């Protein structure tokens, strides 16, 4: 049964300012895995590229009402949220209009709190979401700041590559600034290592370095390089629907289970 019935959902920003690290793949498949375990889940596509929306087969014609309208105060989330083909999983899609939102918000009131305000208005007990995941753009811009301000925690997909720790340090400094100025309760959900290739000595070294640096803030589950994860968006579906037996899908199922266990421990503490 859902663990959060009648309570506020756990809101998690999926963030990395570097593109191509498996951020959207993680948002799509983690949300799917959470929904598959009977946790009502909402995925907010906050990336102007709209890849999370595409990954669920939502065409451009179905995005006339989008998260852009919510950010600009022209609509509420109840106006834009749609059902996906995954039971218990809902999506607020994005379109290219979102690319101009940052400039339009420069002189706007509560410009860093637009998403937070929208979620507070939408996620009442009648919605009963367990988890809200926010797929952020690959930059530390005002949209990402909105996501961090609205969230309870931050999930960082981190590619196992040479410059991984350097980029992570920049992101953690941004999280700390948001915590100090906008959202004092923001915490680290964890870092999930992605695109791991066990045949590559560098990947193992990066994993060791990240675990030494962050300790328990790194999920035990590691997401491997897997062609089925790359193919699934082309068919407009999560990898867990495209091929639930592939190693990538199984890794995201494991990640969801680990995240659920972690949050149950926190609730019980």
C-alpha positions as CSV (number, residue, x, y, z in Angstrom):
1,X,0.0,0.0,0.0
2,X,1.2,3.6,-0.5
3,X,3.2,4.8,2.4
4,X,2.1,8.4,2.2
5,X,-1.7,8.2,2.0
6,X,-3.3,11.4,3.4
7,X,0.1,13.1,3.9
8,X,2.3,15.5,1.9
9,X,4.3,13.8,-0.8
10,X,8.0,13.5,-0.7
11,X,9.2,16.0,-3.4
12,X,12.6,15.1,-4.9
13,X,14.5,17.3,-7.4
14,X,16.5,15.2,-9.9
15,X,19.4,17.5,-10.6
16,X,22.7,17.7,-12.4
17,X,23.9,20.8,-14.3
18,X,25.8,18.5,-16.7
19,X,23.9,17.0,-19.6
20,X,24.1,13.4,-20.8
21,X,24.5,11.9,-17.3
22,X,21.3,9.9,-17.3
23,X,19.2,12.5,-15.4
24,X,16.0,12.2,-17.4
25,X,16.4,8.5,-17.8
26,X,16.6,8.3,-14.0
27,X,13.6,10.5,-13.5
28,X,11.5,8.5,-16.0
29,X,12.4,5.1,-14.8
30,X,12.6,5.8,-11.1
31,X,9.1,7.4,-11.3
32,X,7.9,4.3,-13.1
33,X,9.4,1.9,-10.6
34,X,7.8,3.9,-7.7
35,X,4.4,3.8,-9.4
36,X,4.8,0.1,-10.1
37,X,5.1,-0.5,-6.3
38,X,1.8,1.2,-5.8
39,X,3.1,4.6,-4.9
40,X,1.1,7.3,-6.6
41,X,3.8,9.4,-8.3
42,X,3.9,12.7,-10.2
43,X,6.7,13.6,-12.5
44,X,7.2,17.3,-13.4
45,X,9.1,17.9,-16.6
46,X,11.0,21.1,-15.9
47,X,13.4,20.8,-18.8
48,X,12.6,22.9,-21.9
49,X,13.8,20.0,-24.1
50,X,10.8,18.1,-22.8
51,X,12.6,14.8,-23.0
52,X,10.7,13.3,-20.0
53,X,7.5,14.1,-21.8
54,X,8.7,12.5,-25.0
55,X,9.9,9.5,-23.0
56,X,6.3,8.8,-22.0
57,X,5.0,9.2,-25.6
58,X,3.4,12.6,-25.0
59,X,3.4,14.4,-28.4
60,X,3.9,18.1,-28.8
61,X,0.1,18.5,-29.6
62,X,-0.6,17.2,-26.2
63,X,1.5,19.8,-24.5
64,X,-0.4,23.0,-25.3
65,X,-1.0,23.2,-21.5
66,X,2.4,22.7,-19.9
67,X,4.5,23.3,-16.8
68,X,5.4,26.7,-18.4
69,X,1.9,27.9,-17.8
70,X,2.2,26.9,-14.2
71,X,5.5,28.7,-13.7
72,X,4.1,31.8,-15.3
73,X,1.0,31.7,-13.1
74,X,-1.4,31.2,-16.1
75,X,-2.6,27.8,-14.9
76,X,-2.5,25.5,-12.0
77,X,-1.0,22.0,-11.9
78,X,-4.5,20.6,-12.0
79,X,-4.9,22.1,-15.4
80,X,-1.8,20.5,-16.9
81,X,-1.2,17.2,-15.2
82,X,-2.1,14.2,-17.4
83,X,-2.2,10.4,-16.8
84,X,0.5,8.3,-18.4
85,X,0.2,4.7,-19.6
86,X,1.7,3.6,-16.3
87,X,-0.9,3.1,-13.6
88,X,-0.4,5.5,-10.6
89,X,2.0,7.7,-12.6
90,X,1.1,11.2,-13.7
91,X,3.0,13.8,-15.7
92,X,3.2,17.6,-16.0
93,X,4.6,17.9,-19.5
94,X,7.0,20.6,-20.8
95,X,7.3,22.3,-24.1
96,X,9.8,24.7,-25.7
97,X,8.0,27.7,-24.2
98,X,9.7,26.9,-21.0
99,X,13.0,28.1,-22.5
100,X,11.9,31.7,-22.2
101,X,10.5,31.4,-18.7
102,X,13.7,32.5,-17.0
103,X,13.9,35.8,-18.8
104,X,10.2,36.4,-18.2
105,X,10.6,35.7,-14.5
106,X,13.5,38.1,-14.0
107,X,11.3,40.9,-12.6
108,X,8.5,38.7,-11.4
109,X,7.3,38.4,-7.8
110,X,8.3,35.2,-5.9
111,X,10.3,34.2,-9.0
112,X,12.1,31.4,-7.1
113,X,8.9,30.1,-5.4
114,X,6.6,29.7,-8.4
115,X,6.8,25.9,-8.5
116,X,6.6,25.7,-4.7
117,X,3.4,27.7,-4.6
118,X,1.9,25.6,-7.4
119,X,2.7,22.3,-5.6
120,X,1.4,23.6,-2.3
121,X,-1.9,24.5,-4.0
122,X,-2.2,21.2,-5.9
123,X,-0.9,18.4,-3.6
124,X,-3.6,18.4,-1.0
125,X,-5.0,15.2,0.6
126,X,-7.4,14.7,-2.3
127,X,-4.4,14.1,-4.6
128,X,-2.6,11.7,-2.1
129,X,0.6,11.5,-4.0
130,X,3.4,9.6,-2.4
131,X,6.3,11.0,-4.5
132,X,6.8,14.0,-6.7
133,X,9.9,13.9,-8.9
134,X,11.1,17.0,-10.7
135,X,13.3,16.5,-13.8
136,X,15.4,19.6,-13.9
137,X,17.2,21.2,-16.8
138,X,20.9,20.5,-17.3
139,X,21.9,23.9,-15.8
140,X,21.8,25.7,-12.5
141,X,19.4,28.3,-13.7
142,X,16.2,29.8,-12.2
143,X,14.1,26.8,-13.2
144,X,16.5,24.6,-11.2
145,X,16.3,27.0,-8.3
146,X,12.5,26.8,-8.4
147,X,12.8,23.0,-8.2
148,X,15.2,23.1,-5.3
149,X,13.1,25.6,-3.4
150,X,10.0,23.4,-3.9
151,X,11.7,20.1,-2.9
152,X,12.3,18.2,0.2
153,X,15.5,16.6,-1.2
154,X,17.9,16.3,-4.1
155,X,18.7,13.2,-6.1
156,X,21.9,13.6,-8.2
157,X,22.5,11.2,-11.1
158,X,26.3,11.1,-11.5
159,X,28.0,9.6,-14.5
160,X,31.1,7.5,-13.8
161,X,33.6,9.7,-15.6
162,X,36.7,11.7,-14.9
163,X,35.2,15.1,-14.1
164,X,32.3,13.7,-12.0
165,X,33.5,15.0,-8.6
166,X,34.3,18.4,-10.0
167,X,30.8,19.0,-11.2
168,X,29.3,17.5,-8.1
169,X,31.1,20.0,-5.9
170,X,29.6,22.9,-7.8
171,X,26.1,21.4,-7.5
172,X,26.5,20.8,-3.8
173,X,27.5,24.4,-3.3
174,X,24.4,25.5,-5.1
175,X,22.3,23.2,-2.9
176,X,23.9,24.7,0.1
177,X,23.1,28.3,-1.1
178,X,19.5,27.4,-1.7
179,X,19.3,25.8,1.8
180,X,20.7,28.9,3.4
181,X,18.6,31.4,1.5
182,X,15.4,29.8,0.2
183,X,14.7,26.3,1.6
184,X,16.3,25.5,5.0
185,X,14.8,22.0,5.0
186,X,16.3,20.9,1.7
187,X,18.3,17.7,2.2
188,X,20.4,15.3,0.1
189,X,18.3,12.3,-1.0
190,X,21.5,10.8,-2.4
191,X,23.8,10.4,-5.4
192,X,23.1,7.6,-7.8
193,X,26.0,6.5,-10.0
194,X,24.9,6.1,-13.7
195,X,26.4,4.7,-17.0
196,X,28.6,2.4,-15.0
197,X,30.8,0.1,-17.1
198,X,32.4,-2.6,-14.9
199,X,35.0,-3.3,-17.6
200,X,36.4,0.3,-17.2
201,X,38.9,0.8,-14.5
202,X,38.1,4.5,-14.4
203,X,34.5,3.8,-13.6
204,X,35.4,1.8,-10.6
205,X,37.9,4.5,-9.5
206,X,35.2,7.2,-9.8
207,X,32.8,5.0,-7.8
208,X,35.4,4.5,-5.0
209,X,36.2,8.2,-4.9
210,X,32.5,9.3,-4.8
211,X,31.8,6.8,-2.0
212,X,34.9,7.9,-0.1
213,X,33.7,11.6,-0.5
214,X,30.0,11.2,0.3
215,X,29.7,7.9,2.2
216,X,26.1,7.0,2.9
217,X,24.8,9.7,0.7
218,X,25.6,7.4,-2.3
219,X,23.0,4.8,-3.2
220,X,24.2,1.3,-3.2
221,X,22.4,0.7,-6.4
222,X,24.5,1.5,-9.5
223,X,22.9,2.1,-12.9
224,X,24.8,0.3,-15.7
225,X,25.4,1.3,-19.3
226,X,22.6,-0.5,-21.1
227,X,21.4,-0.2,-24.6
228,X,17.8,-0.9,-23.7
229,X,17.7,2.3,-21.5
230,X,18.8,4.3,-24.6
231,X,16.3,2.6,-26.9
232,X,13.2,3.0,-24.8
233,X,12.5,6.7,-25.3
234,X,12.4,6.2,-29.0
235,X,9.4,4.0,-28.5
236,X,7.8,6.6,-26.1
237,X,7.9,4.4,-23.0
238,X,10.0,3.9,-19.9
239,X,12.6,1.1,-20.1
240,X,10.6,-0.7,-17.4
241,X,7.8,-1.1,-19.9
242,X,10.0,-1.6,-23.0
243,X,12.0,-4.4,-21.4
244,X,11.6,-4.9,-17.7
245,X,14.1,-7.7,-17.6
246,X,17.1,-5.8,-18.9
247,X,19.8,-4.9,-16.5
248,X,19.0,-1.2,-16.7
249,X,15.3,-1.7,-15.7
250,X,16.3,-4.1,-12.9
251,X,18.7,-1.5,-11.6
252,X,16.0,1.2,-11.4
253,X,13.6,-1.3,-9.7
254,X,16.4,-1.8,-7.1
255,X,17.0,2.0,-6.8
256,X,13.3,2.6,-6.1
257,X,13.3,-0.1,-3.5
258,X,16.3,1.4,-1.8
259,X,14.8,4.9,-1.9
260,X,11.5,3.6,-0.4
261,X,13.4,1.8,2.4
262,X,15.4,4.9,3.2
263,X,12.3,7.1,3.5
264,X,10.5,4.5,5.6
265,X,13.5,4.6,8.0
266,X,13.4,8.4,8.1
267,X,9.6,8.4,8.8
268,X,10.1,5.9,11.6
269,X,13.0,7.8,13.2
